[in-house]
Amino acid sequence: MIATENQALAAVTPAARLLGNPGFESGLSNWTTDNAGATAVVTSPVHGGSGAVRITDTSTTSGVSVRSAHLAVLPGEEITASIWAQQTAAGAGGSLYLEFWNAAGSRTTPVVAADAATSTAWQKLTAVGTVPEDAVTATVLAYTSWADNGVTYWDDAAVAALPPPLRKVPNASFEERRNTEVPTQWTSTGQSCAGPSCPVQLLRGTVAHGGTGYVLINDTSADEAISVLSDAVPVSVGETITASAFAHRLSGDGARIYLEFRDSAGTRIGVHDTVVPAGSGWQKVKVSGTAPSGTTTLTVRLYGDLAGVGQARWDDVELRSSADTADSATLAAGAPVLFVGDQRVESYTGVERVVHPGTKGANDGRVLTGTGAGTWDANPRMGGTVLPGIFPGEPAFTMWYQTSTGTGRAISNDGITWSRDGRTSTVYSGGPQGVVRNPAWVPGATVPKFFMMAAENMTYIGKQSNDGITWSAVPGARGIPGFDVATATYDPATRRFVAMIKNQLNAPYGPRTTWVSYSTDFKTWTTPSPSFAADLVDDARIPAGAGRLGTTAWSEVYGMPAIRYGDQYLGVPWIFDIVYSPNPFGNPGTDKGRSHLGVAASRDLVNWSRPDRGDLVAPGPAGSWDYGFNLSSNGFVTVTLPDGTSQTRLYYGAFSGEHLCDSAAINAGQCTTPYGPSNVGMVSWPTDRFASFHADGAGVVTTRPLTAAGNALTVNYKPAAAGDSLRAEVLDVNGNPIPGYAAADSIPVTTDALAPGVRVAWTGGNTLPAGAVRLRFHLDGGDLYSFAAN
């Protein structure tokens, strides 16, 4: 039986978003207009309350609009905007626009519109859109277009959101750059060629629904099935899935979307499909189904019917699942909420987001250098791990790192000066893909003390050790398919190990992306599922003209650890900016380019927010040891300094030049900077100060609804100049100040409030009210890094 979309999404209730002054009861506060003389707030007619806005458009060559304040959004959220409109007999016209905006303040595509019908009665307009990957905010626009004129009344706007989906189709928007003729991580069927004359083509241009990439299926045969099939996505038995895509039917009548459930052998055991209906332009088509017994994965097929002919464009595939759940509003006691991402942010104004690169110490940050060309430890580097000692007899700090010949080990008393402890060989023949402490180990225990992920024969496999020096296979361990790079961490909040894997196995090779797998014992792991990939914003950050030999440079993710840090996970993506690919359709191992380290935040390890793409580690200038190719360790290390303050460190490795750039490649014009050598370095921050909301004057940051486990609100805030301050206001879930907790009741924070922060107080006390609330931070200059409820 085919489930309806409503059944598929029954597990998730859209969350109301706090749109300022939605009914125009406070005039045009929280709204802007492009023609003040043509807009006015009136008391009649109104749909509700005591106010509405009237737009009077007397021109057929320019439009008039009112636009809401910006709301923070997350890529993948499904936003529903609505507003009530009433036209008058004096003309017609009126549209609701749902707009998405990037970090640079430019409006992105797609813009979703709903047009008012010809009527003088109040009518509700609704626009629904999925937040694109390059968007950080959304606005609601009530608009009379340039071609219309007349008088329209607007009232009672509202916004609601579904969380980003947990299931993702790889390369769902057809933006991956590695293969320029057919989409990577999809398989075309019914053809044996590539190019402009073939039935399935990957094209780029402004006609795409979103971004620049789309697929054209040109079916000219009435007896051959033409389709493009996605890579498999893990799914559970009984899970109800709605697959959707945007389709533009150019001709013919045979375009369909298929949702296919498959067993462990890849055999199709359940099929649901729907035809693209007649109509002009892009339209969203959906098909739903429930995974039958035996299902392990699903695929999406974009299809030209066997008996049909015609052309159709396809773009922006999405999966919605009954497993999707709204993010928990509960804050764990003492878990800092960082402003790296926007998972907890409702809106902000008068502030800018800033990522703060870590501070390098002496020797340009280097803490471990090679032992000389041709030796066992000529090129020490991360990925790897640094763990502090917590039991008697352990070194204060132990580092496992990658060498030219395997896994090296070093120890330190302070985490800055390191010793190989007399070692002249590796402790393991392969490179470390993340070392984690076994949480079950205590002195005298018979379980292993450490686990390590290692790469063997296109598989990641668990190793174990009692001393960190002698390693053996985890008995009964089942490997995870993958290639070259994985990072393993432990999440104490969920009590499971997390592996972030470069999922790049078989020709034709797709782009470097990161998939996630989980384990409770480091032996049995879940089937990896898509987690993180570079996007068009990363591509756009590469300097113009950086590509070599006519290449348009693009970005991929060489690797990324996912680290539990307070209320969220932090990811440190190794963004690989590829300037030339000698094998664009084959093994990408010889790609040329540099990598740099960014930062992202997530609550579910599948959906990531990174509204600022600044570097977490600033590469050195050309010629420096960390100019070229940077790789991070799989975790942060927090230490207490002699002055009692807390410092957080990230260890990283770097090659001074471009990826595999040797003299032959330089002579061929593929790259300019020789690859080696590599070293290990360290950067540090005052704890929690990776990113902030910065205000030069007055600024406001409002959170989404929260329920605090603790009743003491602390903030990590730094004034930038004398007179700067921060005040905290507590609102109810509808955005109304709670008596006694208004901004005027807040006692300003004026000092440098280092982690764990300073407790916020109001004139009536310093205890948060119970239940669900919103927090609104008023900055008068300075930087707000994080907050917590203790």
N, C-alpha and C positions, 0 to 999 in steps of 0.2 A: 504494500500500500504506500502511495506517495504521501508524505506528510506535507502539510501546508507550511508556509514560512512562519506563520504565527506559532505553530507547534514547535518548529525548530528553535525559535528564539524565546520560548516560554520561560526558560530558566533565568532570563535576564530582564530586569525592569529598567526602562530608560530613567536615568537620573536627571532631575531638574537642575539646570544651570542658573546661576544667579545673574540675571540680566538687569543692570541698573535702570531704575525708573521705567519699567516695562509698560506702564499704563499712562505715562506722561502726566502723572499727578504732580510732579515737581517741575513743570515746564519742560524745557529741553535739556535739563541736566542729564549727563551721561549719554547725550546724543549730539551729533553735529549735523549741520546742513550745508549744502553747497550753494544755497540761495536763500539767505535769511529773509529777504523781502517777500519770498513766495511761501514761507512756512509760518504757521502760527499755532499756538496751543489754545484750544477752545474748550468751552464747557458744554457745548451742545453742537451736534449730536455726539454722544459717547457710546461706546459698547459696554463699558463698565467703569466704575469709579466716577471721578469728577473731571477727567481731562481726556483729550484726544488731540492729535496733531492734524492740522489741515494743510494740505499741499495744494496750492493754486498755480497751475501751469498754464501760461498764456502763450507759450512759444511752441512751434513745431520744429525748431532747430536746436533746442537744448533741453535737457531734462532737469528735473528737480528731485532731490532726495533728502532723507534723513537717515543717518547711520548710527548704529549703537556703538557703545564703547567696546573695546576688544576683549574677548574672552580667551584665556589660555586653553589650547587644545592639544591632544596627543595624536600623532599619526595613527591611522586605523580606527579612531573613534568614529562612530556614525552619529552625526549631528542632525537633529530635527529642529528646524526653526519654524515658527508660526507667527502670524499676526492677523488681526481682523481689519478688514477694509470696507469702506462704504463709498461708492461712487455717487455722483449727483447727476441730475439731468443736464447739467452744464458741461457736457463732454464725457469722455471715457478714457480709460487707461489706468494703469497701476499694476506694479509687480513687486513681489517679494524676492530679494536676492539673499542667498547664503554665500558669504564670501570668505575665502581663506587667504591668509597673509603669511609671508615668510619672515625670517629674522631681520632682513634688510628693510622691511616695511613695504614690500611690493606685493600686489595681489597675485596669487597663483591660480592656476587652473586645476580642477574645473570650478567654475562659478555655477551654482545651482539656482534656478529661477522658477517661480510659480506666478502665472499671470492671472489677474482678476477676471472673472466672467462679467459680461455686461449685465449689470443689476444695480438697483439702488438700495438693496437690502444689505445689511451687514453680512459679510462672507469671510470665512476663515481660509487664508492661504497658508500652505505648508510646503516647505522645501526640505529635502533630505539629501545629505551628502556625506561621503566618507572623507575624513581629513587626509589630504595627500601627504607624502613623506617629507615634503619641504615646507610644510605649514607649521606655525607655532601659535597663531591666534585665528579667531573667527569673528565676523561681525554680521549683523542683520541690517539689511538695507531696504527701506520702503521707498519706492522709486516710481516716478512718472517719466516714461522714456521720452527721448527727444522728438519722437514722431507723434506723440499724443499731446493733447491739452485738455484741461478741465479741472475740476475740483474733486479731490479724494480725501477722505478722512481715514486715519489710521489709529489703532488702539490695541492695547493688551498683547504685546509681543511676548513670546516665550521661546526658550531654548531647552532642549533635553538631549541627553547623550547616552548611547550604548558604549560599553567599553571596547577597546580594540580586541579583535578576535584572537583566540588561542591557536587556531590552525591557520597556517599560511601556505599558499602555493608559491614555490620558488619562482623568482622572476615574473611575478604576477602582472607587472605593468610593462613588461617587454622592454625594459630600459638597459639591461645588461649589455656591455659594449664588446665583449670578447669575440663574439661571432657576428659579423655584419650582414649575413644573408638569411639565416634562420635563427629563431630564438633559442638561446641556451637554456638548458634544463627543461626543454620541451622536445618532443619527437614528432616530426612530420610523417604522415602516412599517406599513401596513395601517390607518392612521387619519388623519383630517384635523382633529383637535380636540385640545384640552388641557383637563384638569380632572377632577373626580372621577368623571364618567360615561364617561371615555374608556378604550380598551383598554390604553394604556401610561401609567402614572402614576409620578411621582417623589414618594415619600412620606418622612416623617421620623418617628422614634419609637423607643422602646426595643425594638421587635421586630426592628430591624435586626441583621444578623449582627455588624457592627462599626461603631462610630461611631453616627450617627443616620440616615443616608440609605440608601435602598434603592429598587429599582424593582419595581413590581407590574405584571405582565402579566395582564390579565383578558380571556381569549379566550372570547367567547360565540358565535363563528361556526364552523360546521363546514366552510366553504368559503372562508375568508379567512385568509391568513397574517398573524399579528401578531408583530412583533419590534422589538427595539431594537438598533441597529448602531453599533459604536464607530467613532471616527475611525481613519484608516489609520495604521499603525505601520510604519516601515521595517524590512525584513528581507532577508536574502541568500539567493540560490539555494543549495539544498542544506542550509540550516539546518533543523534539526528543532525544532519548537515544541510545547510542551504548554500549552494554554490551559485555565484552570480558573476556576470561579466557585462561590460558595456559593448553593445553591438551596433553597427551602422550598416544596415542592409542597402547595398548600392543597386543591386539588380537581382532578379530571380526570387525564388521562394523556398530555398532549401537549407537555410542556415539554422543550426541547432546547437544547444549546449547540453553536454552529457555529464552526469555525476555517476562515477563508476566505483563500486566497492570491490576490493580484491583480497584474496587470501594470501597466506604466507608464501605460496608459490608464484604469486603475481597473477593468478587466474581471476578473471572477472566473475563475481558471484552475485552482483546486484547492480542494476542499471536503471537510471532515471533520466529523463530528458524532456526538453521543451523546445518548441520552435520559436525563432525570433519573429514576433508579430510584424505585420506590415506597418509602415510608418516612416517618417523622414528623420534624419539626424540620428544622433546617439541615443540609445535607450537601454535601460538596465533590464536584463533578462535573468530570471532566477529559476532554479530547480532544486527540489528538496527530496531527501530520502533518509531512511534509517539504516544503519550498518547492520547487516544480518549476521547470524552466527558464523564464525570462521573468519570474519573480516579482520585484517591487520592494517590495511592502507586504503587510501582512495586516490583516484586520479580525476582530473577534469579534462574533458575533450571538447574542443571547439570544432564544429563539424559542418561539412557540406553534404547534404543528403545523397545517398546512392543514386536516387532517381532524379535528383534536382540539379539545376545548373544556376549559376549566378555568382555575384561577388558580395563579400561582406568584410568589413573591418571589425577587429576585435581588440579590446583593451581592458585593463584594470580588473583582473579576476580577483574574487574575494570569497572566503569561506566564513560562514557563520555557523556556530555549533551550539547544541544543547549543553555542551561542557563549558561554554563561555560563562563567566561569572563576573559580577560587579566587584570592583576592588574594595577590600575591607576599609571601612572608615576608622577602624580602631588603631590607635597609636600605642605600641608597646612602651612600657615605662622606661624612660631614659634613652630610647632609641632616637638618635638625631635624624630629623628630616632635613636633608641637604637640598639646596637649590641648584643642583646639577641638572635635574629634569623637572618636568611640570606635572608629575603625577598627583601632587597635593596642591597644585596652584589653580585657583579659579580665574583670577585676572590680575593685571598689574598695569600701572600707569606712572609716568614720571620717573621710571627707573630703566636701566639697561642691564642686560645679563653680561657677566664677565667671568670667563674661565681664567684662573690664576695659575700660570706655570709654576712648577715646583722650583725651589731655590737650590742651586748647585753649590756644593762646598768647595774645598780646596782642590787643586789639580783639575779644574773645570768639571768637577763632579766625579771624576774617576776614582774607584775604590779597589779595582782589581784589574791588573794588566797581564798580558801574556808572558810566557816564559821564554819566548824567542822563536824565530822562524824554524819550522821543522820539528819542534818539540811536541810532546803530548798535550801541552796546554798553551799552544801558540795563539789561539783565538778564543779566550773565554767570553761568554755572552749569556744573556737571557734569551728565550724563556728559561725559567727555573724558579727557584723558591728561596726565600729567606725566612726562617722560623726562629723566634726567640726561645730561649730555654725556659722551661717552667718547672722542671723537677731537679732535685739535687744531683750534682755531678754533670749536668749538661752544660755545654758551652753557652755563653750568654746569647750568642747568635750563631746559627749554622746556615751556610749557603750551599745549595746544590745548583749547579749551573752547567751549561753546555760547553763542551770543548770541541776541538777538532777531531777528537778520538772517542768521545763518549760523555759521561757525566763526571764532572769534577766536584770536589767538596772542599769548602774552606770554613774557617771558624774565626770568631771575633769577640772581643770583650766589649766593644762599644758600637759595633755595626758600621764603623768607618774604616778602621785599620784591620785588614784581613790577613790570615795566614793559611797556607795550604797544610799546615800541621805536619810538615816533613813529607807529605805525600808526593810521589813522583809518577803516579799513574791514576787512571780513572777508577771510580768505584763501581761503574757500570758501563758496559760497552756501547749502549745507546744513549741518546740525549734525554734528559728529564723533561717530561711533559706535565710537570707539576707534582710536587711532593706535599703530602698532607699528613698531619698528625692524626693517628687513630684516636678518636675521642674515648674509646673503651679502654685505652691503656692507662694503667696506673702502676707504680713500682710493685714488682712482684707478679704482675699479670703474665699470663702465658700467651696472650694475643699479641700480634705484631705491633710495634710501636709506630711505624711509619708505613704509608702506602705511597706508591709512585705510579703514574701513568707513563707507559713506554710505548714507542712505536716499533712494530715488528711486522714486516711483510704486509703492508697496506692495512694494518690492524692496530688499534690501541689496546694494550693489554695491561692488567694490573700486576704490579710487583709489590713485595713487602720486605720489611727489614726491621730488625730489633735494635740496630745501632746506627742506621743511616749510612752504613759503609758496605755491608754485605747484603746483596739483594737477591731474591728468588721470586719465582712466579707465585701469585696468589692461587692456592689450590682450588681447582674447579672454575677458575676465572674464565668468563666468556668475553672474547674481544669485541670491540666496537669497530665497525668498518670506518676507515678514514685514511688521511694521508698527511704526513709531514709535521703537522702542528696540532696539539691539543693542550688544554690547560685544565688541571683538576683542582678543585677547592672543596672545602667543607662548609656547609651552611648550618650553623647551630640552631637557627630558628625553625627549620623544617627537619633537622636531623638527617640530612642526606648529603651525599657527595654530588657534586655538579661537575660534569665534563663539558667543556666547550671545544668543539671539534671542527677542524677544517674538513669539510665534506666534499672531497674532490678525488674521485676514484677512477672512473672509466672514460675512455675516449668515446665521443668527443668531449673533452674536458670543458666544464663550465667555469664560471668565475670563482674566485676564492670567496667563500662565504662561511659563516659560522653556524653550526647546528648544536643543539643542546641535548644531553642525555643525563639520567639520574640513576643513583644507586644508593642503597642503604648499607651495603656490605663491601663495596669495592670489588665485587665479584660478578654480580648480575646487574646489567645496565639496561635501561629502557631504549627502545628504538630511537635513534636521534631524530629530532624534528627541527625545522628551520627556526633560527633565532635572530641572526643579525647579518646585515649586508650593507655595503656601501651604496650610495644613492647619487642622484643628480647633483645634490648640494656638494657632496665631496668632489665630484667631477669638476664643478664650477670653481672650486677653490684652487685648482691647479693653475699656475700662472699661464696666461695665454702664450701659445707658441712653444710650450715645453716639450711637445711631442717631437720625436725624431723621425727622420725619413718619411715625412708626410703623415705620421700617426697623429690622430686626435687623442690626447692623453685621457686616461680614465682611471678611476680608483677601484680597488678591491680590498678585502679585509684579509690580511695575511694570518692573523690570529687575534683572539681576544679572551682574556680571563674574565670571569664573572665572580665578583667578590661580595659577599654579604657585608654590608656596612650600614649599621643602624636600621633605619626604617626601610631601606631600599637595597638593591644590588647596584654596585658600580661596575661598569664595564670599562676596560681600557683597550679600545680597538687599535690594532696596528694597521693604520690606513696606508696601503701600498699604492702610490701614485705611479702608474705604469706609463712610461714615455715611449716604449717600443716593445713589441712582442714578436720575437723571431718565429714563434709557432702559434699564430692566433687561433688555429683550428686543432692544435694538438697539445702536447704536454707543455704547460706554461712555465716550467721550472727555470727557463732561461730569460724570463721577462726582465726588462731593465727599468730602473726607477728607484726612487727613495721611499722610505716609510717614516711616518711620524705617529705619535701617540696622542689619541684624543681621550675623551671621557664621555660616558653615557650613563643613564640611570634607568632602572626597570623595577617593577614590582612583581613580575611574573617570569622573567628570563626569556620572554618571547617578544614583548613589545618594549621598545626602547625610546627614550626621549633624550635629545641632545640639542636644545634650542641654541646653544652657542657651540660652534665647531672649533674653538680655539684649542691650541695644543696644550696638553697636560704637562709635557716635557718640551721645552723650547730647544729645537736642534741648534747645535753650534754653527758658526759661520763656515763657509767653504774652507776646507783644509783642516778643520777640527776633528777630533776623534769621534764625535757623535753627529756629524753633519749628514751622514748618508742614510743608514738603514737602522731604525730603532725598533727594539722588541722589549716588552716589559716582563717582569716577574709576575707570578700568579696571585699576588696579594700585597696588601699594605701592611706595614709594621709600625705600630704606635709605641713610642717610648716616652718616659718621663725624664726631662732634662734636670741638671743640677739645680736650676732655679725654681723647680717645681712645676714648670709649664709642660704641656704635652705637645709632642711633635709626631707627625705622621710621615713615614718615608715610603718611597717607591724605588725599588732597584730595577735597573733596566740595562740592557745591552745595546751596543751600537757598533756598526761598521762605519768607517769613515767615508765610504763611497757608495755607489749605486749597486743594487742587487745584481750579483754575478756579472759585474762589469770588468772584463779582463782586457788585455791589450788588443786582442783580435776584435772584440766588440767595439772598442774605441776607434780602431783603424777603420772599421766598417761604418762608423758614424752612428752606431746604435746608442751610445752613451758617452759620457765625458769624464766621469770620476771613478778611478779604480776602486774595487770593492773593499779590500781589507786595509788594515787589520781590524779586529774587534776587541772591545774592552767592556767591563762592567762598571756602571756608575750608579749614583744615587741622587735623588732630589727629595726635598722635604718641604712640609707646610706646617704652620701652626694647625693643630688638629681640627678637622672639618672644613678647612678653608680652601677647598678646591675651586669653588665657584660662588658667586654672590649676585644679589641684586644691588646695583650701585646707583646712588642718587647724588646728583650735584646740587639739587635743591629739594623741593618737596616731592615725595614719591609715595605710592601706596601699593601694597601687595596684599591680596586677599586669598585665603585658602578655600579649598573645597570643604564640605562638611567633615568634621573629625570628632572622634570620641576618644578622649584621653584616658589612659589607664592610670596615670598619675595626676595629681592636682596642682603641681607646681610647674608653671611655664617658664622655661629658660630660653634665652636667645644668645646666639653667637653673633656679635655685632661689633663693628669697628668704626668709630667716627673718623672722617677724613680730615677734619679741620676743627678748630675751636668753635664751639657753639652747635656742632652737629648733635643730633639726638634721634632716638627711636622711641615710639610709643606703641603699645599693643592694645587693640580694641577687640572685645569679644562680642560676636554677633550670634543671634539664633540662626537656625538653618535657613530661614527666609531672608536673612541679611539685615535684620533689625538689631541695633545695639541693645545689649542686655543691660538693664538699669544697674548702675554702679560699675560697669565695665566699658563705658564709652571712652572715646579717645580723650575727652576732657578729664576723665577720672584716672587716666594712666599716668604713673610717675615716670618721667622720661629716663631712658638709659643714655648716659652721656660718656661712659668710659669704655675702654677697650675690653670687651667681654669675651675673653678667650675661653675655649672649651674647658670645662663642660658648660660654660656660659654663665650669665647672670640671671637671677630670678626676677621676673617681672612682677611689679606690684601696682595696685590701684589704691586710690585714697581710702577705700574700705577694707583693704587687706591684700593678700598675695596668693589666694587660692582660687583656682579655676572653678567655675560652676560645673555641676555634674551634667552628663548627657551630651548629646551631639551639639556641636557649635561650629562656627566659622571663626577664624582669626583674621584680623586685618591689621597689618603692620604699617604704621605711618613713619616714613623716614624723612628727616630733615637733614639730608646729607649723609654720607657714609655708606658702609657696605653691610648688608644682612646676609650671613652665610648659612645659618641653619637655626632650627628651634627644636625643642624637645619638651615632653611632658613627663616630669619625674615623680 
